């Protein structure tokens, strides 16, 4: 049996104006409970600290697939660890090995 092409398995659509990456799960929960996304149409994402490869890949694909490459904003602690977490979304993480540091 021929396998369906994974490249065209589904289409992502959204009316979101931005992707909001949130470092802390507690902040994510609060924004979700307050339905922040209703007041400002956005996609809320958290990696609960340093993100795993799947979370980074999700953010990458959403940014790439949604119309006009919607912007990605980040909320983090204003300290080196918080900045490092947001940088791992942009530049990757050499500690994760497989992604080579710049795949997602």
Secondary structure, 3 states (H helix, E strand, C coil): CCCCCHHHCCCCCCCCCEEEEECCHHHHHHHHHCCHHHHCCEEEEECCCCCCHHHHHHHHHHHHHCCCCCEEEEECCCCHHHHHHHHHHHHCCHHHCCCCCCCC
